[in-house]
Amino acid sequence: MILEVSISPLNKKSLSKYVAEVIRIFEEAGLNYELNPMGTVIEGEWDQIMPVIKRAHERLFELGVTRVSTLIKIDDRRDKKVRKSDKVESVKRILKEKYLDK
């Protein structure tokens, strides 16, 4: 499964220290993740990832945040194993083929 998550406080102007705390939790859990400007992409199994997301969501409340938004997008492909890098490489390959055809 490939999942993208964004966990953010809604009542703070600067998010970096909260994002860093979420990433620390992901690292402690041993998740295979990639941070991007709008969220974090994680590879793994449902039962491995979801409890960690809950822990990160709850951690922001422990830090004094009064409102947290957690957005999750899941790509759960069952016919074959796909990694996040496979998805990117597929698009790059198609773009390269398109431009070579011109």
matplotlib code that plots the C-alpha trace (Angstrom):
import matplotlib.pyplot as plt

x = [0.0, 1.1, -0.4, 0.0, -0.8, -0.8, -1.2, -1.4, -2.6, -5.2, -4.6, -0.9, 0.9, 4.1, 3.8, 7.5, 8.0, 4.8, 5.7, 9.1, 7.4, 5.2, 8.3, 10.1, 7.2, 7.3, 11.1, 10.7, 8.1, 10.5, 8.2, 9.4, 8.5, 9.2, 8.5, 7.3, 6.1, 2.5, 2.6, 4.4, 4.2, 4.5, 4.9, 3.8, 1.0, -2.3, -1.8, 1.7, 0.9, -2.5, -1.6, 1.4, -0.7, -3.1, -0.1, 1.1, -2.3, -2.7, 0.8, -0.1, -2.9, -0.3, 1.8, -1.1, -2.8, -6.6, -7.5, -5.8, -6.5, -5.3, -5.7, -5.1, -4.9, -4.5, -3.4, -4.1, -3.3, -3.9, -3.0, 0.7, 3.1, 3.9, 6.4, 6.2, 9.2, 7.5, 4.7, 7.1, 9.2, 6.1, 5.2, 8.8, 9.0, 5.8, 6.9, 10.3, 8.5, 6.1, 9.0, 11.0, 8.1, 8.2]
y = [0.0, 3.5, 6.2, 10.0, 11.8, 15.4, 15.9, 19.6, 21.9, 24.3, 27.0, 27.6, 29.9, 27.9, 24.1, 23.0, 22.0, 20.0, 18.3, 17.5, 15.8, 13.7, 12.7, 11.7, 9.4, 7.9, 7.3, 5.7, 3.3, 2.4, 3.5, 3.8, 7.4, 10.3, 13.9, 16.3, 20.0, 19.0, 15.8, 12.5, 9.4, 6.1, 2.6, -0.4, -2.5, -1.1, -2.6, -1.1, 2.4, 3.3, 3.0, 5.3, 7.9, 7.8, 8.2, 11.2, 12.8, 12.4, 13.7, 17.2, 17.4, 16.5, 19.4, 21.8, 22.0, 22.3, 21.3, 18.9, 18.1, 14.7, 14.1, 10.6, 9.4, 5.6, 3.6, 0.0, -2.2, -5.9, -7.4, -6.6, -5.0, -1.4, 1.0, 4.7, 4.9, 2.6, 5.1, 8.0, 6.0, 5.0, 8.6, 9.6, 6.7, 7.7, 11.4, 10.3, 8.1, 10.9, 13.4, 10.8, 10.3, 14.0]
z = [0.0, -0.8, 1.4, 1.5, 4.7, 5.9, 9.7, 10.6, 13.4, 12.2, 14.8, 14.1, 11.6, 11.3, 10.8, 10.6, 14.2, 14.1, 10.8, 12.3, 15.3, 13.0, 11.0, 14.2, 15.0, 11.5, 11.9, 15.3, 13.9, 11.1, 8.3, 4.7, 4.0, 1.8, 2.9, 0.2, 0.4, 0.9, 3.0, 3.5, 1.3, 3.1, 1.9, 4.0, 5.3, 6.6, 10.1, 10.3, 9.1, 10.5, 14.2, 13.6, 11.9, 14.9, 17.2, 15.2, 15.1, 18.9, 19.5, 18.2, 20.8, 23.5, 22.3, 23.0, 19.6, 20.0, 16.4, 14.1, 10.4, 9.1, 5.3, 4.0, 0.4, -0.1, -3.2, -2.2, -5.2, -4.8, -8.2, -7.8, -5.4, -6.4, -4.8, -4.8, -7.0, -9.6, -10.0, -10.6, -13.0, -15.0, -15.6, -16.5, -18.9, -20.7, -20.8, -22.3, -24.9, -25.8, -26.4, -28.4, -30.7, -31.8]

ax = plt.figure().add_subplot(projection="3d")
ax.plot(x, y, z, "-o")
ax.set_aspect("equal")
plt.show()
